[in-house]
Amino acid sequence: MAKKNIDWSNLSFSYMPTDKRYVSMFKDGAWDEGALVDDPNIVLNECACVFQYAQTVFEGLKAYETEDGRTVIFRPDLNAQRLADSARRLSMAPFPEDRFIDAVKQTVKANLDYVPPYGSGASLYIRPFLMGTNAVIGVQPATEYMFRILTTPVGPYFKGGVKPIYIKVSDYDRAAPHGTGHIKAGLNYAMSLYPIVKAHEEGFAENMYLDAATRTYVEETGGANFLFVTKDGKLVTPKSDSILPSITRRSLMYVAEHYLGMEVEHRPVPFEEVPEFAEIGLCGTAAVISPIGKISDHGKDICVPSGMDEIGPVLKKLRETLINIQECRIEAPEGWVHVIE
Ligand SMILES: *Cc1c(COP(=O)(O)O)cnc(C)c1O
């Protein structure tokens, strides 16, 4: 094994094809045995359900090296479960959960030379996805599906230190009540493109979406859940049926309670309460925690007490503890860290 000659610490979050990808096809009511393939391109009929009616769902996780040179992945069982939940909501054939982890491990193993070395801050991003592949013109679910896993090396999320971001309250909605906000589907991202491009043009890093029905509760951003820390040190995370159940958020709630002895509340969070919090952050696989320094509410700034210079002390501790668990410097709860062998 020889690592590829890549400038690991200067990688960005962009696609770089690696040697192998995993493919399994569903046809006549059954999944085939699956295989690793070389070709990064997909040839499909022009009328495939994925093209006409966006019948596609995905996952995101990462593989990284630990200090002792092992390559590991974090809680892939939750990705397996969430992908199957997402598939069922779009009437797709779910990829068997008991095969998902093996497929991810095979794919990472076949691309080990692309797993960034320990200490570079970079990781091998893993993107499992599922799509309806046969031709349909009437609106109906496909009967044939492709499950695929691609990997791509990505750089550290924060180069040169964790920096708080400035976000805005969006006037657009991300997810309807009883809609698809709780599943990881491309369609939720397609409709977030226009608002995020506009927010970026205005100088904001992200959009804070409120609940679509009443615009009074905090939901999430386009791709990350919110974390709030109260002045007396409680961790509060918004609860709603239209929020995507982030694996990072669920892990941080556990870490806060069981490793740091914090009180944790998972409940609806009124937007009115936001100025009361001591620290605010976003969480997801890529950044783990990204601190928020300021929120623009229609021209009026809510300045988070922890400020724009650095991450607040509670979120800092939480972030470091989870990263230490992921990188095996602190013992992980049973089943959280899977070694690629
Ligand atoms: C993927 C995603 C997240 C983060 O989930 P993780 O499992 O922690 O990576 C949060 N919100 C949305 C909308 C997402 O798609």
The ligand as a Tripos MOL2 file, in Angstrom:
@<TRIPOS>MOLECULE
LIG
   15    15     1     0     0
SMALL
NO_CHARGES

@<TRIPOS>ATOM
      1 C1        -26.7180   15.2910    6.1690 C.3       1 LIG1
      2 C2        -27.4950   16.3700    6.8110 C.ar      1 LIG1
      3 C3        -27.2460   16.7960    8.1270 C.ar      1 LIG1
      4 C4        -26.0960   16.2740    8.9560 C.3       1 LIG1
      5 O1        -26.2110   14.9290    9.2460 O.3       1 LIG1
      6 P1        -24.9500   14.0810    9.7430 P.3       1 LIG1
      7 O2        -25.4790   12.6950    9.7930 O.co2     1 LIG1
      8 O3        -24.5780   14.5870   11.0760 O.co2     1 LIG1
      9 O4        -23.8650   14.2860    8.7440 O.co2     1 LIG1
     10 C5        -28.0740   17.7560    8.6680 C.ar      1 LIG1
     11 N1        -29.0950   18.3080    7.9610 N.ar      1 LIG1
     12 C6        -29.3480   17.9310    6.6830 C.ar      1 LIG1
     13 C7        -30.4790   18.5760    5.9630 C.3       1 LIG1
     14 C8        -28.5620   16.9560    6.0720 C.ar      1 LIG1
     15 O5        -28.8230   16.5980    4.8240 O.3       1 LIG1
@<TRIPOS>BOND
     1     1     2 1
     2     2     3 ar
     3     2    14 ar
     4     3     4 1
     5     3    10 ar
     6     4     5 1
     7     5     6 1
     8     6     7 2
     9     6     8 1
    10     6     9 1
    11    10    11 ar
    12    11    12 ar
    13    12    13 1
    14    12    14 ar
    15    14    15 1
@<TRIPOS>SUBSTRUCTURE
     1 LIG1         1 GROUP 0 **** ****
